[in-house]
Amino acid sequence: MDSIIVRAVYPEEYKLLAKLGRETFYETWKDYNTEADMQLYLKEAFSEEKIKIDLLNDGINTFLFALENNIPVAYAKLRNDRTYSEFEGTKTLEMERIYVRKEYQGKSPGRLLMDESIKIAENNHCEWIWLGVNIDNHRAIAFYKRYGFEIFGTKMFKLGDAEDQDYLMKRKL
């Protein structure tokens, strides 16, 4: 796994990012949601046009690829335009997404993406990095806790017509 590198996603890679986003989200959540809800969410969240617009909006969004032999195996999306009253008066960075292909989970891509995300937050003088994670995603919660994240609340997450509950987790930088 030493051959995995992390770098920013280039705007012209929007189709590749949309495809990886759809595939990793689907393989992560297909067993927990109806097919109709999955398809509705994938269409809304990972259309090529939406991903292209998000990539071009680089004043708000930062996308990272973890690549092995130039092939994306994981990605992260960071954004700086949302926050909670918990962080009032401080600069924050949200990790909106971090997804790793199943065959690479428990290996280095997630760790490398998290390390780079924390570095980006620190380089931008953020005081906090935060995220939302499904309350039933025990593996991800344990991963975030190993990085020093702690739960500070909950929020609802709409997936198609379903509503799921997420923990809100934060880490002081």
Secondary structure, 3 states (H helix, E strand, C coil): CCCEEEEECCHHHHHHHHHHHHHHHHHHHCCCCCHHHHHHHHHHHCCHHHHHHHHHCCCCEEEEEEEECCEEEEEEEEECCCCCHHHCCCCEEEEEEEEECHHHCCCHHHHHHHHHHHHHHHHCCCCEEEEEEECCCHHHHHHHHHCCCEEEEEEEEEECCEEEEEEEEEEEC
